[in-house]
Amino acid sequence: MHREYHKWFSPNLNRDMELLIFGHAGARVLVFPTRRGRFHEYEDLGLVSALTEQLENGWLQLFCVDSVDRESVYNRYTTPQNRIRRHGQYERYILNEVLPFSRLKNSQPFMISHGCSLGAYHAVNIALRNPQWFDKIVAFSGRYNLSEPVAEFRGLFDDYYDEEIYFHSPNHFLPNLADSAVLEHLRRLKIVMTIGVEDPFMDSNVSLSASFASKNINHEMHVWNGRAHESNDWQKMVQLYL
């Protein structure tokens, strides 16, 4: 299987960033890691191996990016304002550096945004905010509002809330979205979400699904037995939905 490692200095983040590419051709897949995860996590969790057939046959090419969650939404040593600001810089890194790089490596126009757990949030959030650059979203076990606590998971902005957080909260901004051009882009996307029936983020997924339906945005939400929030579950999901 083709595998490439890349590293460059990101002007958007003012630091070095790393990523891995798997596969030689096919639809481009932007892969976000889970909470505080690294660019090699998708491989470490066995998800690359689960896609061996698709990668070796040139059906998919994965671009597995690093995260800055420890510097942004999971950084308890800075203010909530700085957390969301750093998160915005990360989005600009993806849009202005990683996506153009992926197009240089692979001229296939079809682009998928994908992730598991917090990576699902990243995948959904960036694609809903910038649907012109994506064709499909595949999100497993996601949480789509980071500001409110859920079960054992705390809110990530210490009860602080502002417009920037609102526009990075799919469960908040999507119900109020009225821009016809953006909605037209969203309605052409193929959107697939999965969630375990016992996952604490089940309600978040139900809410997002209802918002999609209210905006006439086609999507699929697959509910799995149990919590279904582990790598062995995601290995099965990628073979079915990616």
Rosetta blueprint (number, residue, H / E / L):
1 M L
2 H L
3 R E
4 E E
5 Y E
6 H E
7 K E
8 W E
9 F E
10 S E
11 P L
12 N L
13 L L
14 N L
15 R E
16 D E
17 M E
18 E E
19 L E
20 L E
21 I E
22 F E
23 G L
24 H L
25 A L
26 G L
27 A E
28 R E
29 V E
30 L E
31 V E
32 F E
33 P L
34 T L
35 R L
36 R L
37 G L
38 R L
39 F L
40 H L
41 E H
42 Y H
43 E H
44 D H
45 L L
46 G L
47 L H
48 V H
49 S H
50 A H
51 L L
52 T H
53 E H
54 Q H
55 L H
56 E H
57 N L
58 G L
59 W L
60 L E
61 Q E
62 L E
63 F E
64 C E
65 V E
66 D L
67 S L
68 V L
69 D L
70 R L
71 E L
72 S L
73 V L
74 Y L
75 N L
76 R L
77 Y L
78 T L
79 T L
80 P H
81 Q H
82 N H
83 R H
84 I H
85 R H
86 R H
87 H H
88 G H
89 Q H
90 Y H
91 E H
92 R H
93 Y H
94 I H
95 L H
96 N H
97 E H
98 V H
99 L H
100 P H
101 F H
102 S H
103 R H
104 L H
105 K H
106 N L
107 S L
108 Q L
109 P L
110 F L
111 M E
112 I E
113 S E
114 H E
115 G E
116 C E
117 S L
118 L H
119 G H
120 A H
121 Y H
122 H H
123 A H
124 V H
125 N H
126 I H
127 A H
128 L H
129 R H
130 N L
131 P H
132 Q H
133 W H
134 F L
135 D L
136 K E
137 I E
138 V E
139 A E
140 F E
141 S L
142 G L
143 R L
144 Y L
145 N L
146 L L
147 S L
148 E L
149 P L
150 V E
151 A L
152 E L
153 F E
154 R L
155 G L
156 L L
157 F L
158 D L
159 D L
160 Y L
161 Y L
162 D L
163 E H
164 E H
165 I H
166 Y H
167 F L
168 H L
169 S L
170 P H
171 N H
172 H H
173 F H
174 L H
175 P H
176 N H
177 L L
178 A L
179 D L
180 S H
181 A H
182 V H
183 L H
184 E H
185 H H
186 L H
187 R H
188 R H
189 L L
190 K E
191 I E
192 V E
193 M E
194 T E
195 I E
196 G E
197 V L
198 E L
199 D L
200 P L
201 F L
202 M H
203 D H
204 S H
205 N H
206 V H
207 S H
208 L H
209 S H
210 A H
211 S H
212 F H
213 A H
214 S H
215 K L
216 N L
217 I L
218 N L
219 H L
220 E E
221 M E
222 H E
223 V E
224 W E
225 N L
226 G L
227 R L
228 A L
229 H L
230 E L
231 S H
232 N H
233 D H
234 W H
235 Q H
236 K H
237 M H
238 V H
239 Q H
240 L H
241 Y H
242 L L
